């Protein structure tokens, strides 16, 4: 008897189309479970009906893949508190296996969730990140895109001037936004020209690049906005470097109430 695989059926049982029940459950999941437990189908036909019933009643929120995984864990002794029994499957055993699997799955999910950090930890992390960005700029005269969020914190704190505060600031920001577009767009335009020259305009990669070109024409796109923020920060850091003790000065800014309130 060829067993139907449950792989790929990761939707909950209750969402399985009725026409798929016989294929996925009757000819796939149920015999695979019984095979794992070494239950003889010919000698124990009642086990088939009982298992189907338990799937409908007790496991209809799980997917076929998950139910099979639960019994794989059971036979391997990986379900806490359950000792696998060869050749044995009753509704009670079925319920125990499914419920313990769901409990361990929930516990694992909770462990994988990121622990919540305190406000003070957020402040400390933001201050360290700001100083790392500044120290790297001192060495390379560049600000990595990973630090672009620093723009928002300094801007919200009023440390970076608001665009509408002065016509000169507005002009400066507009110019840097145009520069950011150039940085992002230039490699794409250059590659498009090269592909056209090489008679590759009918390829899938060319079409993808054309779509990318159209997408980044929106100056609000994530790549352009990120580069714009980095360029503003580079200009700001350059001004700070002209001060007598630039690192100490910037460190004091990140410890100011304005910066902390913006986090």
LINGI-V924323 format. One record per helix or strand. SS is the DSSP state (H for helix, E for strand). FROM is the first residue (numbers start at 1). TO is the last residue. If there is no record, write none. Layout:
SS_FROM_TO ; SS_FROM_TO
//
This chain:
E_12_12 ; H_13_15 ; H_18_36 ; H_45_58 ; E_63_63 ; H_64_75 ; H_91_112 ; H_119_140 ; H_145_147 ; H_149_156 ; H_163_165 ; H_167_197 ; H_204_216 ; H_222_241 ; H_246_254 ; H_257_261
//
